[in-house]
Amino acid sequence: MAAAARRSFQVAPGQSVKVRQGPSTSAPVVGKLAGGAWVQINCQRRGQRVSGPYGTTDIWDNIAPGQYVSDAYVRTGSSGPVAPSCTS
């Protein structure tokens, strides 16, 4: 997906969200996002089911190489994918 076509989505206000190396809560933490931060989703992949402010889902959002956040903490306006599947 071309960079110009990517959209930004907001992290749930009031939440500090862990950024993980892979699509699981057991993956190493590589950073944190402050509540209300805006992120661009490069691609999405299925992983561990997580419950958060925006429901329960197994979708994880790739926001940078090797950086994933659960879609349950990102307001995408959809319970399904909003970006292409990650290829690797």
KESESE-638234 format. One record per residue (C-alpha): residue number from 1; z, x, y. Coordinates in pm, 1 decimal, padded with zeros to 6 digits. Layout:
KESESE-638234
<NUM,<Z,X,Y>>
...
end
This chain:
KESESE-638234
<1,<00000.0,00000.0,00000.0>>
<2,<-00093.9,00145.8,00335.4>>
<3,<00191.3,00238.0,00567.0>>
<4,<00062.2,00001.1,00834.0>>
<5,<00083.0,-00291.0,00589.8>>
<6,<00446.9,-00231.9,00494.9>>
<7,<00704.9,-00464.0,00642.8>>
<8,<01064.2,-00394.3,00735.3>>
<9,<01351.3,-00587.8,00580.6>>
<10,<01714.9,-00606.0,00683.3>>
<11,<02010.1,-00494.3,00473.8>>
<12,<02282.3,-00759.8,00450.5>>
<13,<02502.7,-00750.0,00762.9>>
<14,<02858.7,-00638.4,00696.2>>
<15,<02761.1,-00454.1,00377.9>>
<16,<02752.8,-00079.7,00316.9>>
<17,<02482.2,-00040.4,00053.4>>
<18,<02459.6,00258.4,-00180.1>>
<19,<02118.1,00418.5,-00214.5>>
<20,<02065.3,00537.3,-00571.0>>
<21,<01832.5,00781.3,-00741.8>>
<22,<01713.3,00512.5,-00983.3>>
<23,<01725.8,00134.1,-01042.1>>
<24,<02079.2,00119.8,-01184.3>>
<25,<02438.0,00128.4,-01060.3>>
<26,<02491.3,00422.5,-01296.3>>
<27,<02221.8,00629.3,-01118.5>>
<28,<02357.2,00897.3,-00881.6>>
<29,<02426.5,00789.3,-00523.2>>
<30,<02196.6,00975.1,-00282.0>>
<31,<02296.9,00799.8,00040.6>>
<32,<02424.2,00482.4,00205.4>>
<33,<02276.6,00221.8,00436.1>>
<34,<02482.2,00049.5,00703.0>>
<35,<02486.7,-00328.5,00709.1>>
<36,<02211.3,-00464.2,00929.2>>
<37,<01992.1,-00152.8,00888.8>>
<38,<01618.0,-00207.1,00852.3>>
<39,<01423.8,-00055.2,00561.3>>
<40,<01062.7,-00042.1,00451.9>>
<41,<00999.1,-00116.2,00085.5>>
<42,<00737.7,00117.2,-00063.1>>
<43,<00736.7,-00046.1,-00406.3>>
<44,<00971.2,-00230.6,-00641.8>>
<45,<01077.0,-00186.8,-01002.6>>
<46,<01287.5,-00376.4,-01253.4>>
<47,<01624.8,-00235.0,-01348.4>>
<48,<01988.1,-00333.1,-01387.3>>
<49,<02081.9,-00686.9,-01277.6>>
<50,<02300.3,-00685.3,-00966.9>>
<51,<02468.7,-00966.5,-00773.8>>
<52,<02492.3,-00948.6,-00396.7>>
<53,<02469.5,-01155.0,-00078.5>>
<54,<02109.4,-01257.6,-00156.2>>
<55,<02162.1,-01359.6,-00518.3>>
<56,<02142.4,-01194.3,-00858.5>>
<57,<01832.8,-00992.0,-00939.5>>
<58,<01698.4,-00704.9,-01147.2>>
<59,<01456.9,-00602.5,-00868.1>>
<60,<01520.4,-00266.3,-00701.7>>
<61,<01351.5,-00160.9,-00379.9>>
<62,<01213.3,00190.5,-00342.7>>
<63,<01270.4,00292.6,00020.1>>
<64,<01175.5,00661.4,-00015.1>>
<65,<01094.4,00900.1,-00302.1>>
<66,<01389.0,00887.1,-00543.4>>
<67,<01577.3,00629.3,-00332.5>>
<68,<01645.3,00274.9,-00454.1>>
<69,<01859.0,-00015.2,-00333.6>>
<70,<01918.8,-00341.7,-00513.8>>
<71,<01710.9,-00626.0,-00373.5>>
<72,<02029.1,-00838.4,-00389.8>>
<73,<02136.0,-00660.6,-00068.7>>
<74,<01803.7,-00675.0,00118.4>>
<75,<01687.6,-00991.5,00293.2>>
<76,<01327.0,-01021.8,00178.7>>
<77,<01309.3,-01402.1,00196.7>>
<78,<01200.2,-01416.3,-00167.4>>
<79,<01364.3,-01418.6,-00509.0>>
<80,<01059.9,-01235.4,-00647.3>>
<81,<00873.0,-00915.6,-00566.4>>
<82,<00748.4,-00860.7,-00209.5>>
<83,<00587.1,-00521.4,-00271.0>>
<84,<00374.2,-00365.3,-00546.3>>
<85,<00535.4,-00234.3,-00864.9>>
<86,<00632.6,00132.6,-00860.8>>
<87,<00399.7,00333.7,-01080.7>>
<88,<00642.6,00613.8,-01162.8>>
end
